[in-house]
């Protein structure tokens, strides 16, 4: 056969495959950026296991339009600088979209990198308001925002009868944003903020900040930062025989809080959060929890990792329905066409800013056994 004809035939076939799109592709690569190391490693490990499990189920069922899904993972270490490097690496790996990440300041370090590369990003535990106020059309999140949590926090503190309130944060995007929201709402409602300051995350001794807090004589401490520091505060507060109640934001929803504090110090601690995995009651959630238990022998540690599962599911749905992997087309579908999608944590819809629509927050209390008990 004429070599020129063979070459032309191969080129035509290649162009035809490209034109048909992802339905003929061998693999669809979805990125996952999560903290596999660092103080939030337990969250990242659960995120990895959940997304890999869901991808395996997709592939077992035939993939997305016949294409197998590959999860490409980068460790952000719970650190903004490492997150920027992880995001840059992922943009070179031919991913259709990216899931992640857990902390708001970590997500913020990656947002522009994905946006400039035209890659859809679905964050999972990043609740800071400003993340979706930047007019980045390819940014979404399956978690709620801090202004919603701030409303629930103010309502909860008021309903419990507290009027002299200490607010402690850690200056991260998430914690400072939630602290500011709660402070404004509480002061508007006539409450007195007797203390407002930040600790330094990652330290082992918080006696100095606890002494300052105690001298302000609050009726309650509202702590808006993360579970490792919350556990340390609870333990050291008990050691100094100070029994003031402490209520946390949703970033303290992790069983490691109890491991760090100990059952006795953690007992009675309350926090705001979307439902913990054991309280997810949708058919999708129950089937997923059974599969997860079977694969890994235990339940996920917190709902934030499960929200990574929702991120995977909405990305897979958008690719399947559009037959495309371009960030622009996937984002347009999620905003205009994905309505009340049956997620693991409840129905999922997005507004024009990429924020999840709907009320997810609940109040939990730690019991004597260290279990998280949903409050009526």
MIMIGU-742709 format. One record per residue (C-alpha): residue number from 1; residue in three letters; x, y, z. Coordinates in Angstrom, 2 decimals. Example, Ala and Ser with C-alpha at 12.3 -4.5 7.8 and 13.67 -1.06 7.14 Angstrom:
<filos>
<filo resi="1" resn="Ala" east="12.30" north="-4.50" up="7.80"/>
<filo resi="2" resn="Ser" east="13.67" north="-1.06" up="7.14"/>
</filos>
This chain:
<filos>
<filo resi="1" resn="Unk" east="0.00" north="0.00" up="0.00"/>
<filo resi="2" resn="Unk" east="1.12" north="3.56" up="-0.70"/>
<filo resi="3" resn="Unk" east="2.98" north="4.89" up="2.40"/>
<filo resi="4" resn="Unk" east="1.36" north="8.30" up="1.93"/>
<filo resi="5" resn="Unk" east="-2.11" north="6.75" up="2.09"/>
<filo resi="6" resn="Unk" east="-1.22" north="4.85" up="5.25"/>
<filo resi="7" resn="Unk" east="0.03" north="8.04" up="6.90"/>
<filo resi="8" resn="Unk" east="-3.11" north="9.94" up="5.89"/>
<filo resi="9" resn="Unk" east="-5.28" north="7.10" up="7.22"/>
<filo resi="10" resn="Unk" east="-3.52" north="7.12" up="10.60"/>
<filo resi="11" resn="Unk" east="-3.87" north="10.88" up="10.87"/>
<filo resi="12" resn="Unk" east="-7.58" north="10.67" up="10.04"/>
<filo resi="13" resn="Unk" east="-8.12" north="7.99" up="12.69"/>
<filo resi="14" resn="Unk" east="-6.23" north="10.05" up="15.28"/>
<filo resi="15" resn="Unk" east="-8.31" north="13.12" up="14.52"/>
<filo resi="16" resn="Unk" east="-11.50" north="11.06" up="14.72"/>
<filo resi="17" resn="Unk" east="-10.54" north="9.74" up="18.18"/>
<filo resi="18" resn="Unk" east="-9.81" north="13.28" up="19.37"/>
<filo resi="19" resn="Unk" east="-13.11" north="14.55" up="18.01"/>
<filo resi="20" resn="Unk" east="-15.13" north="11.84" up="19.72"/>
<filo resi="21" resn="Unk" east="-13.71" north="12.91" up="23.08"/>
<filo resi="22" resn="Unk" east="-13.45" north="11.19" up="26.45"/>
<filo resi="23" resn="Unk" east="-15.95" north="8.43" up="25.67"/>
<filo resi="24" resn="Unk" east="-13.18" north="6.81" up="23.59"/>
<filo resi="25" resn="Unk" east="-10.34" north="7.70" up="25.91"/>
<filo resi="26" resn="Unk" east="-8.53" north="4.91" up="27.73"/>
<filo resi="27" resn="Unk" east="-8.42" north="6.80" up="31.00"/>
<filo resi="28" resn="Unk" east="-9.92" north="9.84" up="32.67"/>
<filo resi="29" resn="Unk" east="-7.49" north="11.24" up="35.18"/>
<filo resi="30" resn="Unk" east="-8.91" north="13.06" up="38.22"/>
<filo resi="31" resn="Unk" east="-6.55" north="14.78" up="40.63"/>
<filo resi="32" resn="Unk" east="-6.74" north="14.60" up="44.42"/>
<filo resi="33" resn="Unk" east="-4.83" north="17.12" up="46.52"/>
<filo resi="34" resn="Unk" east="-4.96" north="16.27" up="50.22"/>
<filo resi="35" resn="Unk" east="-2.83" north="16.34" up="53.42"/>
<filo resi="36" resn="Unk" east="-1.24" north="12.89" up="53.55"/>
<filo resi="37" resn="Unk" east="1.42" north="14.21" up="55.94"/>
<filo resi="38" resn="Unk" east="1.40" north="16.88" up="58.62"/>
<filo resi="39" resn="Unk" east="-1.03" north="17.52" up="61.46"/>
<filo resi="40" resn="Unk" east="-4.10" north="16.83" up="59.28"/>
<filo resi="41" resn="Unk" east="-2.81" north="13.56" up="57.84"/>
<filo resi="42" resn="Unk" east="-5.74" north="11.51" up="59.16"/>
<filo resi="43" resn="Unk" east="-8.11" north="13.65" up="57.09"/>
<filo resi="44" resn="Unk" east="-5.97" north="13.21" up="53.99"/>
<filo resi="45" resn="Unk" east="-5.64" north="9.46" up="54.40"/>
<filo resi="46" resn="Unk" east="-9.42" north="9.12" up="54.64"/>
<filo resi="47" resn="Unk" east="-9.89" north="11.38" up="51.61"/>
<filo resi="48" resn="Unk" east="-7.52" north="9.18" up="49.61"/>
<filo resi="49" resn="Unk" east="-9.25" north="5.95" up="50.65"/>
<filo resi="50" resn="Unk" east="-12.73" north="7.30" up="49.92"/>
<filo resi="51" resn="Unk" east="-11.91" north="8.68" up="46.48"/>
<filo resi="52" resn="Unk" east="-9.97" north="5.57" up="45.49"/>
<filo resi="53" resn="Unk" east="-12.87" north="3.36" up="46.63"/>
<filo resi="54" resn="Unk" east="-15.42" north="5.35" up="44.63"/>
<filo resi="55" resn="Unk" east="-13.20" north="5.34" up="41.55"/>
<filo resi="56" resn="Unk" east="-12.77" north="1.56" up="41.84"/>
<filo resi="57" resn="Unk" east="-16.57" north="1.19" up="42.00"/>
<filo resi="58" resn="Unk" east="-16.89" north="3.38" up="38.89"/>
<filo resi="59" resn="Unk" east="-14.35" north="1.29" up="37.01"/>
<filo resi="60" resn="Unk" east="-15.95" north="-1.98" up="38.10"/>
<filo resi="61" resn="Unk" east="-19.25" north="-0.72" up="36.69"/>
<filo resi="62" resn="Unk" east="-17.66" north="0.04" up="33.31"/>
<filo resi="63" resn="Unk" east="-16.08" north="3.43" up="33.92"/>
<filo resi="64" resn="Unk" east="-17.39" north="6.74" up="32.63"/>
<filo resi="65" resn="Unk" east="-18.70" north="6.20" up="29.10"/>
<filo resi="66" resn="Unk" east="-16.40" north="3.22" up="28.88"/>
<filo resi="67" resn="Unk" east="-13.31" north="5.11" up="30.05"/>
<filo resi="68" resn="Unk" east="-11.54" north="3.96" up="33.21"/>
<filo resi="69" resn="Unk" east="-10.89" north="6.50" up="35.96"/>
<filo resi="70" resn="Unk" east="-7.41" north="7.04" up="37.40"/>
<filo resi="71" resn="Unk" east="-6.92" north="9.04" up="40.59"/>
<filo resi="72" resn="Unk" east="-3.71" north="11.10" up="40.56"/>
<filo resi="73" resn="Unk" east="-2.71" north="12.09" up="44.11"/>
<filo resi="74" resn="Unk" east="-0.47" north="14.85" up="45.42"/>
<filo resi="75" resn="Unk" east="0.25" north="15.52" up="49.11"/>
<filo resi="76" resn="Unk" east="-0.28" north="19.16" up="50.14"/>
<filo resi="77" resn="Unk" east="0.99" north="18.48" up="53.69"/>
<filo resi="78" resn="Unk" east="-1.57" north="20.90" up="55.13"/>
<filo resi="79" resn="Unk" east="0.84" north="23.69" up="54.15"/>
<filo resi="80" resn="Unk" east="0.17" north="26.53" up="51.66"/>
<filo resi="81" resn="Unk" east="3.66" north="26.42" up="50.10"/>
<filo resi="82" resn="Unk" east="3.54" north="22.66" up="49.66"/>
<filo resi="83" resn="Unk" east="0.01" north="22.99" up="48.26"/>
<filo resi="84" resn="Unk" east="1.17" north="25.41" up="45.57"/>
<filo resi="85" resn="Unk" east="3.84" north="22.92" up="44.52"/>
<filo resi="86" resn="Unk" east="1.35" north="20.02" up="44.60"/>
<filo resi="87" resn="Unk" east="-1.13" north="21.98" up="42.47"/>
<filo resi="88" resn="Unk" east="1.57" north="22.89" up="39.96"/>
<filo resi="89" resn="Unk" east="2.55" north="19.23" up="39.64"/>
<filo resi="90" resn="Unk" east="-1.06" north="18.17" up="39.12"/>
<filo resi="91" resn="Unk" east="-1.56" north="20.69" up="36.31"/>
<filo resi="92" resn="Unk" east="1.16" north="18.86" up="34.33"/>
<filo resi="93" resn="Unk" east="-0.49" north="15.43" up="34.67"/>
<filo resi="94" resn="Unk" east="-3.37" north="15.72" up="32.20"/>
<filo resi="95" resn="Unk" east="-6.12" north="15.77" up="34.83"/>
<filo resi="96" resn="Unk" east="-9.74" north="16.53" up="33.96"/>
<filo resi="97" resn="Unk" east="-10.51" north="18.07" up="37.36"/>
<filo resi="98" resn="Unk" east="-9.13" north="18.15" up="40.88"/>
<filo resi="99" resn="Unk" east="-10.62" north="17.32" up="44.27"/>
<filo resi="100" resn="Unk" east="-9.33" north="19.21" up="47.29"/>
<filo resi="101" resn="Unk" east="-8.36" north="20.27" up="49.68"/>
<filo resi="102" resn="Unk" east="-9.12" north="20.28" up="53.42"/>
<filo resi="103" resn="Unk" east="-7.91" north="23.62" up="54.87"/>
<filo resi="104" resn="Unk" east="-9.07" north="26.98" up="53.50"/>
<filo resi="105" resn="Unk" east="-5.62" north="28.60" up="53.47"/>
<filo resi="106" resn="Unk" east="-4.27" north="25.49" up="51.73"/>
<filo resi="107" resn="Unk" east="-6.96" north="25.61" up="49.08"/>
<filo resi="108" resn="Unk" east="-6.40" north="29.33" up="48.63"/>
<filo resi="109" resn="Unk" east="-2.75" north="28.70" up="47.76"/>
<filo resi="110" resn="Unk" east="-3.84" north="26.48" up="44.87"/>
<filo resi="111" resn="Unk" east="-6.88" north="28.31" up="43.46"/>
<filo resi="112" resn="Unk" east="-5.19" north="30.55" up="40.92"/>
<filo resi="113" resn="Unk" east="-2.91" north="27.75" up="39.74"/>
<filo resi="114" resn="Unk" east="-5.87" north="25.58" up="38.75"/>
<filo resi="115" resn="Unk" east="-7.84" north="28.55" up="37.41"/>
<filo resi="116" resn="Unk" east="-5.01" north="29.63" up="35.11"/>
<filo resi="117" resn="Unk" east="-4.68" north="26.03" up="33.85"/>
<filo resi="118" resn="Unk" east="-8.41" north="25.78" up="33.07"/>
<filo resi="119" resn="Unk" east="-8.90" north="22.92" up="35.56"/>
<filo resi="120" resn="Unk" east="-12.13" north="22.49" up="37.54"/>
<filo resi="121" resn="Unk" east="-11.46" north="22.45" up="41.32"/>
<filo resi="122" resn="Unk" east="-13.91" north="21.07" up="43.87"/>
<filo resi="123" resn="Unk" east="-12.78" north="21.77" up="47.44"/>
<filo resi="124" resn="Unk" east="-14.01" north="19.63" up="50.32"/>
<filo resi="125" resn="Unk" east="-13.29" north="21.13" up="53.75"/>
<filo resi="126" resn="Unk" east="-12.45" north="24.72" up="52.86"/>
<filo resi="127" resn="Unk" east="-15.21" north="26.91" up="54.25"/>
<filo resi="128" resn="Unk" east="-13.66" north="30.42" up="54.18"/>
<filo resi="129" resn="Unk" east="-16.05" north="32.90" up="52.56"/>
<filo resi="130" resn="Unk" east="-13.50" north="34.67" up="50.39"/>
<filo resi="131" resn="Unk" east="-12.63" north="31.53" up="48.43"/>
<filo resi="132" resn="Unk" east="-15.81" north="31.87" up="46.38"/>
<filo resi="133" resn="Unk" east="-15.85" north="35.68" up="46.29"/>
<filo resi="134" resn="Unk" east="-12.93" north="35.89" up="43.85"/>
<filo resi="135" resn="Unk" east="-15.03" north="35.29" up="40.72"/>
<filo resi="136" resn="Unk" east="-13.09" north="32.16" up="39.79"/>
<filo resi="137" resn="Unk" east="-15.59" north="30.34" up="37.53"/>
<filo resi="138" resn="Unk" east="-13.95" north="26.91" up="37.88"/>
<filo resi="139" resn="Unk" east="-13.97" north="26.83" up="41.69"/>
<filo resi="140" resn="Unk" east="-16.59" north="24.80" up="43.60"/>
<filo resi="141" resn="Unk" east="-16.90" north="23.24" up="47.06"/>
<filo resi="142" resn="Unk" east="-19.03" north="20.50" up="48.56"/>
<filo resi="143" resn="Unk" east="-18.75" north="21.96" up="52.09"/>
<filo resi="144" resn="Unk" east="-20.77" north="24.95" up="53.37"/>
<filo resi="145" resn="Unk" east="-19.35" north="28.47" up="53.95"/>
<filo resi="146" resn="Unk" east="-18.30" north="30.13" up="57.18"/>
<filo resi="147" resn="Unk" east="-21.08" north="32.72" up="57.06"/>
<filo resi="148" resn="Unk" east="-23.58" north="29.88" up="57.35"/>
<filo resi="149" resn="Unk" east="-21.55" north="28.38" up="60.20"/>
<filo resi="150" resn="Unk" east="-21.27" north="31.79" up="61.87"/>
<filo resi="151" resn="Unk" east="-25.05" north="32.06" up="61.96"/>
<filo resi="152" resn="Unk" east="-25.37" north="28.61" up="63.53"/>
<filo resi="153" resn="Unk" east="-22.60" north="29.43" up="66.03"/>
<filo resi="154" resn="Unk" east="-24.26" north="32.66" up="67.16"/>
<filo resi="155" resn="Unk" east="-27.64" north="30.95" up="67.41"/>
<filo resi="156" resn="Unk" east="-26.18" north="28.03" up="69.42"/>
<filo resi="157" resn="Unk" east="-24.25" north="30.21" up="71.86"/>
<filo resi="158" resn="Unk" east="-27.35" north="32.35" up="72.40"/>
<filo resi="159" resn="Unk" east="-29.66" north="29.38" up="72.89"/>
<filo resi="160" resn="Unk" east="-27.27" north="27.99" up="75.54"/>
<filo resi="161" resn="Unk" east="-27.59" north="31.24" up="77.48"/>
<filo resi="162" resn="Unk" east="-24.04" north="32.57" up="77.17"/>
<filo resi="163" resn="Unk" east="-23.56" north="36.34" up="77.19"/>
<filo resi="164" resn="Unk" east="-19.81" north="36.77" up="78.01"/>
<filo resi="165" resn="Unk" east="-17.95" north="34.98" up="75.24"/>
<filo resi="166" resn="Unk" east="-14.25" north="34.44" up="74.45"/>
<filo resi="167" resn="Unk" east="-13.34" north="33.82" up="70.80"/>
<filo resi="168" resn="Unk" east="-10.04" north="32.11" up="69.99"/>
<filo resi="169" resn="Unk" east="-8.75" north="31.49" up="66.43"/>
<filo resi="170" resn="Unk" east="-5.37" north="30.78" up="64.78"/>
<filo resi="171" resn="Unk" east="-5.17" north="33.46" up="62.06"/>
<filo resi="172" resn="Unk" east="-5.72" north="30.99" up="59.19"/>
<filo resi="173" resn="Unk" east="-8.20" north="31.95" up="56.47"/>
<filo resi="174" resn="Unk" east="-10.84" north="29.59" up="57.84"/>
<filo resi="175" resn="Unk" east="-10.46" north="30.22" up="61.57"/>
<filo resi="176" resn="Unk" east="-10.11" north="34.00" up="61.37"/>
<filo resi="177" resn="Unk" east="-13.05" north="34.24" up="58.95"/>
<filo resi="178" resn="Unk" east="-15.33" north="32.21" up="61.20"/>
<filo resi="179" resn="Unk" east="-14.20" north="34.15" up="64.28"/>
<filo resi="180" resn="Unk" east="-14.97" north="37.48" up="62.58"/>
<filo resi="181" resn="Unk" east="-18.39" north="36.28" up="61.41"/>
<filo resi="182" resn="Unk" east="-19.37" north="34.99" up="64.85"/>
<filo resi="183" resn="Unk" east="-18.05" north="38.09" up="66.64"/>
<filo resi="184" resn="Unk" east="-20.05" north="40.48" up="64.45"/>
<filo resi="185" resn="Unk" east="-23.26" north="38.49" up="64.84"/>
<filo resi="186" resn="Unk" east="-22.88" north="38.04" up="68.60"/>
<filo resi="187" resn="Unk" east="-22.13" north="41.73" up="69.20"/>
<filo resi="188" resn="Unk" east="-25.11" north="42.68" up="67.05"/>
<filo resi="189" resn="Unk" east="-27.21" north="40.49" up="69.34"/>
<filo resi="190" resn="Unk" east="-25.94" north="42.30" up="72.45"/>
<filo resi="191" resn="Unk" east="-23.41" north="39.71" up="73.64"/>
<filo resi="192" resn="Unk" east="-20.09" north="40.78" up="75.17"/>
<filo resi="193" resn="Unk" east="-16.89" north="39.49" up="73.56"/>
<filo resi="194" resn="Unk" east="-14.53" north="39.49" up="76.54"/>
<filo resi="195" resn="Unk" east="-11.57" north="38.02" up="74.64"/>
<filo resi="196" resn="Unk" east="-10.63" north="37.92" up="70.94"/>
<filo resi="197" resn="Unk" east="-7.17" north="36.69" up="69.95"/>
<filo resi="198" resn="Unk" east="-5.20" north="33.98" up="68.14"/>
<filo resi="199" resn="Unk" east="-2.96" north="31.12" up="69.17"/>
<filo resi="200" resn="Unk" east="-0.06" north="29.74" up="67.14"/>
<filo resi="201" resn="Unk" east="-0.96" north="26.37" up="65.61"/>
<filo resi="202" resn="Unk" east="1.34" north="23.40" up="66.10"/>
<filo resi="203" resn="Unk" east="2.62" north="24.28" up="69.56"/>
<filo resi="204" resn="Unk" east="2.61" north="21.83" up="72.47"/>
<filo resi="205" resn="Unk" east="2.01" north="24.24" up="75.34"/>
<filo resi="206" resn="Unk" east="-0.99" north="26.58" up="75.41"/>
<filo resi="207" resn="Unk" east="-0.90" north="27.45" up="79.11"/>
<filo resi="208" resn="Unk" east="-0.01" north="31.09" up="78.40"/>
<filo resi="209" resn="Unk" east="-3.03" north="31.70" up="76.15"/>
<filo resi="210" resn="Unk" east="-5.26" north="29.74" up="78.54"/>
<filo resi="211" resn="Unk" east="-4.12" north="31.95" up="81.42"/>
<filo resi="212" resn="Unk" east="-5.02" north="35.06" up="79.41"/>
<filo resi="213" resn="Unk" east="-8.38" north="33.52" up="78.56"/>
<filo resi="214" resn="Unk" east="-9.09" north="32.70" up="82.20"/>
<filo resi="215" resn="Unk" east="-8.30" north="36.24" up="83.32"/>
<filo resi="216" resn="Unk" east="-10.97" north="37.53" up="80.90"/>
<filo resi="217" resn="Unk" east="-13.54" north="35.45" up="82.86"/>
<filo resi="218" resn="Unk" east="-15.67" north="34.21" up="79.94"/>
<filo resi="219" resn="Unk" east="-18.73" north="32.03" up="80.35"/>
<filo resi="220" resn="Unk" east="-17.68" north="30.00" up="77.29"/>
<filo resi="221" resn="Unk" east="-14.81" north="29.74" up="74.81"/>
<filo resi="222" resn="Unk" east="-15.70" north="29.59" up="71.11"/>
<filo resi="223" resn="Unk" east="-12.69" north="28.03" up="69.36"/>
<filo resi="224" resn="Unk" east="-12.73" north="28.41" up="65.58"/>
<filo resi="225" resn="Unk" east="-9.52" north="26.59" up="64.55"/>
<filo resi="226" resn="Unk" east="-8.53" north="22.94" up="64.08"/>
<filo resi="227" resn="Unk" east="-8.79" north="19.69" up="66.05"/>
<filo resi="228" resn="Unk" east="-5.11" north="19.17" up="67.03"/>
<filo resi="229" resn="Unk" east="-5.04" north="22.49" up="68.91"/>
<filo resi="230" resn="Unk" east="-8.55" north="21.98" up="70.30"/>
<filo resi="231" resn="Unk" east="-7.45" north="18.67" up="71.82"/>
<filo resi="232" resn="Unk" east="-4.41" north="20.29" up="73.42"/>
<filo resi="233" resn="Unk" east="-6.49" north="23.16" up="74.81"/>
<filo resi="234" resn="Unk" east="-9.04" north="20.80" up="76.35"/>
<filo resi="235" resn="Unk" east="-6.36" north="18.67" up="78.00"/>
<filo resi="236" resn="Unk" east="-4.37" north="21.61" up="79.35"/>
<filo resi="237" resn="Unk" east="-7.52" north="23.44" up="80.46"/>
<filo resi="238" resn="Unk" east="-8.43" north="20.40" up="82.56"/>
<filo resi="239" resn="Unk" east="-4.89" north="20.20" up="83.95"/>
<filo resi="240" resn="Unk" east="-5.20" north="23.78" up="85.24"/>
<filo resi="241" resn="Unk" east="-8.59" north="22.91" up="86.83"/>
<filo resi="242" resn="Unk" east="-10.53" north="25.39" up="84.71"/>
<filo resi="243" resn="Unk" east="-13.96" north="24.03" up="83.88"/>
<filo resi="244" resn="Unk" east="-15.23" north="26.71" up="81.50"/>
<filo resi="245" resn="Unk" east="-17.23" north="25.18" up="78.61"/>
<filo resi="246" resn="Unk" east="-15.63" north="25.16" up="75.17"/>
<filo resi="247" resn="Unk" east="-17.45" north="25.02" up="71.83"/>
<filo resi="248" resn="Unk" east="-15.68" north="24.55" up="68.51"/>
<filo resi="249" resn="Unk" east="-16.20" north="25.08" up="64.85"/>
<filo resi="250" resn="Unk" east="-16.44" north="22.34" up="62.27"/>
<filo resi="251" resn="Unk" east="-12.66" north="21.88" up="61.89"/>
<filo resi="252" resn="Unk" east="-12.63" north="20.22" up="65.33"/>
<filo resi="253" resn="Unk" east="-14.81" north="17.40" up="63.99"/>
<filo resi="254" resn="Unk" east="-12.24" north="14.62" up="63.99"/>
<filo resi="255" resn="Unk" east="-11.87" north="11.64" up="66.36"/>
<filo resi="256" resn="Unk" east="-8.21" north="12.54" up="66.86"/>
<filo resi="257" resn="Unk" east="-9.46" north="15.44" up="69.01"/>
<filo resi="258" resn="Unk" east="-10.45" north="12.91" up="71.67"/>
<filo resi="259" resn="Unk" east="-7.18" north="10.99" up="71.31"/>
<filo resi="260" resn="Unk" east="-5.23" north="14.19" up="71.93"/>
<filo resi="261" resn="Unk" east="-7.41" north="15.52" up="74.77"/>
<filo resi="262" resn="Unk" east="-8.31" north="12.22" up="76.42"/>
<filo resi="263" resn="Unk" east="-11.89" north="11.14" up="77.13"/>
<filo resi="264" resn="Unk" east="-12.16" north="12.96" up="80.44"/>
<filo resi="265" resn="Unk" east="-11.02" north="16.34" up="79.10"/>
<filo resi="266" resn="Unk" east="-13.07" north="16.00" up="75.91"/>
<filo resi="267" resn="Unk" east="-16.32" north="15.04" up="77.65"/>
<filo resi="268" resn="Unk" east="-18.94" north="17.75" up="77.25"/>
<filo resi="269" resn="Unk" east="-17.08" north="19.51" up="74.43"/>
<filo resi="270" resn="Unk" east="-19.49" north="20.70" up="71.74"/>
<filo resi="271" resn="Unk" east="-18.85" north="21.54" up="68.11"/>
<filo resi="272" resn="Unk" east="-20.73" north="22.61" up="64.99"/>
<filo resi="273" resn="Unk" east="-20.47" north="20.42" up="61.93"/>
<filo resi="274" resn="Unk" east="-22.20" north="18.80" up="59.01"/>
<filo resi="275" resn="Unk" east="-23.38" north="15.34" up="60.11"/>
<filo resi="276" resn="Unk" east="-20.65" north="12.92" up="61.15"/>
<filo resi="277" resn="Unk" east="-20.41" north="9.79" up="58.93"/>
<filo resi="278" resn="Unk" east="-22.45" north="7.63" up="61.33"/>
<filo resi="279" resn="Unk" east="-25.37" north="10.07" up="61.08"/>
<filo resi="280" resn="Unk" east="-25.50" north="10.20" up="57.27"/>
<filo resi="281" resn="Unk" east="-28.81" north="8.58" up="56.41"/>
<filo resi="282" resn="Unk" east="-29.26" north="8.79" up="52.64"/>
<filo resi="283" resn="Unk" east="-29.40" north="5.49" up="50.70"/>
<filo resi="284" resn="Unk" east="-26.21" north="6.53" up="48.90"/>
<filo resi="285" resn="Unk" east="-24.45" north="7.18" up="52.21"/>
<filo resi="286" resn="Unk" east="-25.56" north="3.87" up="53.75"/>
<filo resi="287" resn="Unk" east="-24.36" north="1.90" up="50.71"/>
<filo resi="288" resn="Unk" east="-21.08" north="3.79" up="50.72"/>
<filo resi="289" resn="Unk" east="-20.50" north="3.28" up="54.45"/>
<filo resi="290" resn="Unk" east="-21.04" north="-0.47" up="54.05"/>
<filo resi="291" resn="Unk" east="-18.57" north="-0.56" up="51.18"/>
<filo resi="292" resn="Unk" east="-16.03" north="1.51" up="53.10"/>
<filo resi="293" resn="Unk" east="-16.30" north="-0.70" up="56.19"/>
<filo resi="294" resn="Unk" east="-15.81" north="-3.75" up="53.99"/>
<filo resi="295" resn="Unk" east="-12.76" north="-2.29" up="52.26"/>
<filo resi="296" resn="Unk" east="-10.97" north="-0.71" up="55.21"/>
<filo resi="297" resn="Unk" east="-12.46" north="-2.27" up="58.34"/>
<filo resi="298" resn="Unk" east="-13.59" north="0.98" up="59.94"/>
<filo resi="299" resn="Unk" east="-15.70" north="4.08" up="59.27"/>
<filo resi="300" resn="Unk" east="-14.22" north="7.33" up="57.93"/>
<filo resi="301" resn="Unk" east="-12.95" north="9.58" up="60.71"/>
<filo resi="302" resn="Unk" east="-14.90" north="12.69" up="59.77"/>
<filo resi="303" resn="Unk" east="-17.42" north="14.11" up="57.34"/>
<filo resi="304" resn="Unk" east="-14.75" north="16.23" up="55.60"/>
<filo resi="305" resn="Unk" east="-13.29" north="13.16" up="53.97"/>
<filo resi="306" resn="Unk" east="-16.79" north="12.06" up="52.93"/>
<filo resi="307" resn="Unk" east="-17.23" north="15.47" up="51.28"/>
<filo resi="308" resn="Unk" east="-14.27" north="14.49" up="49.08"/>
<filo resi="309" resn="Unk" east="-16.44" north="11.57" up="47.99"/>
<filo resi="310" resn="Unk" east="-19.19" north="14.00" up="47.03"/>
<filo resi="311" resn="Unk" east="-16.63" north="16.01" up="45.06"/>
<filo resi="312" resn="Unk" east="-15.64" north="12.88" up="43.14"/>
<filo resi="313" resn="Unk" east="-19.26" north="11.98" up="42.46"/>
<filo resi="314" resn="Unk" east="-20.25" north="15.40" up="41.07"/>
<filo resi="315" resn="Unk" east="-17.13" north="15.51" up="38.88"/>
<filo resi="316" resn="Unk" east="-17.86" north="12.03" up="37.52"/>
<filo resi="317" resn="Unk" east="-21.49" north="13.00" up="36.92"/>
<filo resi="318" resn="Unk" east="-20.50" north="16.16" up="35.05"/>
<filo resi="319" resn="Unk" east="-18.04" north="14.27" up="32.82"/>
<filo resi="320" resn="Unk" east="-20.61" north="11.57" up="32.09"/>
<filo resi="321" resn="Unk" east="-23.39" north="14.02" up="31.27"/>
<filo resi="322" resn="Unk" east="-21.32" north="16.43" up="29.16"/>
<filo resi="323" resn="Unk" east="-19.08" north="13.85" up="27.49"/>
<filo resi="324" resn="Unk" east="-16.27" north="16.35" up="28.03"/>
<filo resi="325" resn="Unk" east="-13.40" north="17.08" up="30.39"/>
<filo resi="326" resn="Unk" east="-12.86" north="20.79" up="29.81"/>
<filo resi="327" resn="Unk" east="-13.09" north="22.84" up="33.01"/>
<filo resi="328" resn="Unk" east="-15.38" north="25.40" up="31.40"/>
<filo resi="329" resn="Unk" east="-17.96" north="22.85" up="30.23"/>
<filo resi="330" resn="Unk" east="-17.90" north="20.89" up="33.48"/>
<filo resi="331" resn="Unk" east="-18.39" north="24.10" up="35.50"/>
<filo resi="332" resn="Unk" east="-21.28" north="25.21" up="33.30"/>
<filo resi="333" resn="Unk" east="-22.98" north="21.85" up="33.83"/>
<filo resi="334" resn="Unk" east="-22.53" north="21.90" up="37.61"/>
<filo resi="335" resn="Unk" east="-24.01" north="25.40" up="37.91"/>
<filo resi="336" resn="Unk" east="-26.88" north="25.10" up="35.44"/>
<filo resi="337" resn="Unk" east="-27.83" north="21.42" up="35.33"/>
<filo resi="338" resn="Unk" east="-26.80" north="19.61" up="38.52"/>
<filo resi="339" resn="Unk" east="-29.81" north="20.02" up="40.82"/>
<filo resi="340" resn="Unk" east="-30.44" north="18.03" up="44.01"/>
<filo resi="341" resn="Unk" east="-27.86" north="15.44" up="43.03"/>
<filo resi="342" resn="Unk" east="-27.97" north="12.50" up="45.49"/>
<filo resi="343" resn="Unk" east="-24.68" north="12.95" up="47.30"/>
<filo resi="344" resn="Unk" east="-23.27" north="10.99" up="50.21"/>
<filo resi="345" resn="Unk" east="-23.92" north="13.89" up="52.59"/>
<filo resi="346" resn="Unk" east="-27.34" north="14.80" up="51.19"/>
<filo resi="347" resn="Unk" east="-28.52" north="16.45" up="48.00"/>
<filo resi="348" resn="Unk" east="-25.95" north="18.60" up="46.20"/>
<filo resi="349" resn="Unk" east="-26.57" north="21.71" up="44.11"/>
<filo resi="350" resn="Unk" east="-24.33" north="24.71" up="43.42"/>
<filo resi="351" resn="Unk" east="-25.02" north="28.41" up="43.00"/>
<filo resi="352" resn="Unk" east="-23.32" north="30.74" up="40.51"/>
<filo resi="353" resn="Unk" east="-20.35" north="31.20" up="42.85"/>
<filo resi="354" resn="Unk" east="-19.72" north="27.45" up="43.07"/>
<filo resi="355" resn="Unk" east="-20.95" north="27.27" up="46.65"/>
<filo resi="356" resn="Unk" east="-23.06" north="24.35" up="47.80"/>
<filo resi="357" resn="Unk" east="-26.69" north="25.23" up="48.38"/>
<filo resi="358" resn="Unk" east="-28.49" north="24.09" up="51.55"/>
<filo resi="359" resn="Unk" east="-28.14" north="23.89" up="55.32"/>
<filo resi="360" resn="Unk" east="-25.81" north="21.15" up="56.58"/>
<filo resi="361" resn="Unk" east="-24.82" north="22.26" up="60.09"/>
<filo resi="362" resn="Unk" east="-25.67" north="20.33" up="63.25"/>
<filo resi="363" resn="Unk" east="-24.51" north="20.52" up="66.90"/>
<filo resi="364" resn="Unk" east="-22.56" north="17.64" up="68.47"/>
<filo resi="365" resn="Unk" east="-21.41" north="16.89" up="72.01"/>
<filo resi="366" resn="Unk" east="-18.62" north="14.51" up="73.10"/>
<filo resi="367" resn="Unk" east="-19.86" north="11.91" up="75.59"/>
<filo resi="368" resn="Unk" east="-17.94" north="10.14" up="78.38"/>
<filo resi="369" resn="Unk" east="-16.78" north="7.45" up="75.93"/>
<filo resi="370" resn="Unk" east="-15.40" north="9.98" up="73.46"/>
<filo resi="371" resn="Unk" east="-18.26" north="9.49" up="70.97"/>
<filo resi="372" resn="Unk" east="-19.75" north="12.39" up="69.02"/>
<filo resi="373" resn="Unk" east="-23.46" north="12.59" up="69.86"/>
<filo resi="374" resn="Unk" east="-25.86" north="14.58" up="67.68"/>
<filo resi="375" resn="Unk" east="-27.83" north="17.09" up="69.77"/>
<filo resi="376" resn="Unk" east="-31.58" north="17.58" up="69.30"/>
</filos>
